[in-house]
Amino acid sequence: VISMESEIYTEKIEFIELLGRILLRPRETFALLINKPSRFLMYDVFLVYLFFTSVKISTLIVVLETINGSIFPGFPSSLSFINLITLILSLVAVASLFASSFLSHFVAKEIFKGVGNMNELLNLYGYSSISNVVVVALSLVAIFLPTPINIGLIVVSYIIYLLWKAILYMISVEEVYGLDEFKAFISGVIVPSFLLVFLF
């Protein structure tokens, strides 16, 4: 008989493998998630999105304060304040996830007449938050570099993150709605970016 602890451990391993497959083979993995829905859906997706987003935000705040001193003049640089800012920005990021999903769904479904639904798109957009690891990793490296190289590295990391996120969002729309790359790019990247909900 498999113990509950063993089942939980197995699920964690499978979940990590899933994130790894998204990194290496996003199109194939997204298609698999649509055709054979994983049990790591919706609730888990929001946890993943919140985790990666909050880690990115808190890392950026800590790194920038380490490099340049306080980035919020007049406010304390305490851990509680950083946690508060991280929480607020993470909630804004969740709101932007819903907004970008809705906008992409509307354009893909109503304008380009794709097939699919917003729940599937929301799931794939949530998993796409793994692209945040680029900002986290390079920001931590930036701590050990001299100014202005460290600031430049953080800017580059965010550019890479946005490009990678754009690719993952485009693939998500392609797989969910069956659109070509051009229509998926318009639906998944251009429209949300125009309304600034893509930046988180």
C-alpha positions in Angstrom: 0.0 0.0 0.0 1.4 3.4 -1.0 1.4 5.8 1.9 -0.1 9.3 1.7 3.4 10.8 2.2 4.7 8.7 -0.8 1.8 9.9 -2.9 2.4 13.6 -2.0 6.1 13.2 -2.7 5.3 11.6 -6.1 3.0 14.5 -7.0 5.7 17.0 -6.1 8.2 15.2 -8.4 5.7 15.1 -11.2 4.9 18.7 -10.8 8.6 19.7 -10.9 9.0 17.5 -14.0 6.0 19.3 -15.6 7.7 22.7 -15.0 10.9 21.4 -16.4 9.1 20.2 -19.6 7.5 23.7 -20.0 11.1 25.1 -19.9 12.4 22.7 -22.5 9.4 21.8 -24.7 6.6 24.3 -24.1 4.5 23.6 -27.2 4.5 19.8 -26.6 3.8 20.3 -22.9 1.0 22.8 -23.4 -0.7 20.5 -25.9 -0.5 17.7 -23.4 -2.0 19.9 -20.7 -4.9 20.7 -22.9 -5.6 17.2 -24.3 -4.9 15.4 -21.0 -5.6 17.9 -18.3 -3.2 17.6 -15.4 -4.5 17.3 -11.8 -2.3 20.4 -11.1 -4.9 22.8 -12.4 -6.4 26.2 -11.4 -5.7 26.2 -7.7 -2.2 24.9 -8.2 -1.7 27.2 -11.2 -2.5 30.3 -9.1 -0.1 29.1 -6.4 2.6 28.6 -9.0 1.9 32.1 -10.5 1.9 33.7 -7.1 5.1 31.9 -6.1 7.1 32.8 -9.1 5.8 36.4 -9.3 6.3 37.1 -5.6 9.8 35.6 -5.6 10.7 37.8 -8.7 9.3 41.0 -7.1 10.9 40.4 -3.7 14.2 39.5 -5.2 14.2 42.6 -7.4 13.4 44.8 -4.4 16.1 43.3 -2.2 18.7 43.4 -5.0 18.0 47.0 -6.0 18.1 48.1 -2.3 21.4 46.2 -1.9 22.9 47.9 -4.9 21.5 51.5 -4.7 20.2 51.8 -1.2 16.5 52.5 -0.5 14.3 52.5 -3.6 11.4 53.8 -1.6 12.7 57.1 -0.2 11.0 58.0 3.1 9.9 54.5 3.8 11.7 51.9 6.0 13.7 49.2 4.3 12.5 46.6 6.8 11.5 43.0 5.9 7.9 43.7 6.8 7.7 46.7 4.4 9.3 44.6 1.6 6.8 41.8 2.3 4.0 44.3 2.1 5.1 45.8 -1.2 5.7 42.2 -2.6 2.1 41.3 -1.5 0.6 44.3 -3.1 2.5 44.0 -6.4 1.8 40.2 -6.5 -2.0 40.9 -6.2 -1.7 43.4 -9.0 0.1 40.7 -11.0 -2.8 38.3 -10.4 -5.2 40.9 -11.6 -3.1 41.4 -14.7 -3.1 37.6 -15.3 -6.9 37.6 -15.3 -7.0 40.8 -17.5 -4.5 39.5 -20.0 -6.3 36.1 -20.2 -9.6 37.8 -20.7 -8.3 40.1 -23.4 -6.4 37.3 -25.2 -9.5 35.1 -25.0 -11.8 37.8 -26.4 -9.5 38.5 -29.4 -8.7 34.9 -30.1 -12.3 33.6 -29.7 -14.5 36.5 -30.9 -12.4 38.2 -33.5 -10.2 35.4 -34.9 -12.9 32.8 -34.3 -10.6 30.3 -32.5 -11.8 27.2 -30.6 -11.0 26.9 -26.9 -11.9 28.4 -23.6 -10.5 30.9 -21.2 -9.9 28.4 -18.4 -7.4 26.5 -20.5 -5.7 29.7 -21.5 -5.6 30.9 -17.9 -3.9 27.6 -16.9 -1.3 27.9 -19.5 -0.7 31.6 -18.8 -0.2 30.6 -15.1 2.3 28.0 -15.9 4.1 30.5 -18.2 5.1 32.4 -15.0 8.1 30.0 -14.8 9.7 32.6 -17.1 10.2 34.7 -13.9 13.2 32.5 -13.0 15.3 34.5 -15.5 14.9 37.7 -13.5 15.4 36.0 -10.2 18.6 34.2 -11.2 20.3 37.1 -13.0 19.2 39.6 -10.3 21.0 37.5 -7.7 24.1 37.4 -9.9 23.9 41.2 -10.2 24.5 41.7 -6.5 28.1 40.6 -7.0 28.8 42.9 -10.0 29.9 46.6 -10.0 27.6 49.4 -10.9 26.4 50.1 -13.7 27.0 46.5 -14.9 24.6 45.1 -12.3 21.8 47.5 -13.2 22.4 46.6 -16.9 22.1 42.9 -16.1 18.8 43.4 -14.3 17.4 45.3 -17.3 18.6 42.6 -19.6 17.1 39.9 -17.4 13.7 41.7 -17.6 14.0 42.0 -21.4 14.7 38.3 -21.7 11.9 37.5 -19.3 9.4 39.6 -21.4 10.5 38.0 -24.6 10.3 34.5 -23.2 6.9 35.2 -21.6 5.7 36.5 -25.0 6.8 33.3 -26.7 5.0 31.2 -24.0 1.9 33.3 -24.3 1.9 33.0 -28.1 2.3 29.3 -27.9 -0.5 29.1 -25.3 -3.0 30.9 -27.6 -1.9 28.8 -30.5 -2.5 25.5 -28.7 -5.7 26.5 -27.0 -7.5 28.2 -29.9 -5.8 26.6 -32.9 -4.7 29.9 -34.4 -1.7 30.5 -36.6 1.4 32.3 -35.1 0.5 35.7 -36.4 -3.0 35.7 -34.9 -1.7 34.1 -31.7 0.9 36.8 -31.4 -1.8 39.5 -31.8 -4.1 37.9 -29.3 -1.5 36.8 -26.7 1.1 39.5 -26.8 0.1 42.7 -28.7 -3.3 43.3 -27.2 -2.4 42.6 -23.5 0.8 44.6 -24.0 -1.1 47.6 -25.4 -3.1 47.8 -22.1 0.0 47.2 -20.0 -1.2 44.0 -18.3 1.6 42.0 -19.8 4.5 43.5 -17.9 4.0 41.5 -14.7 
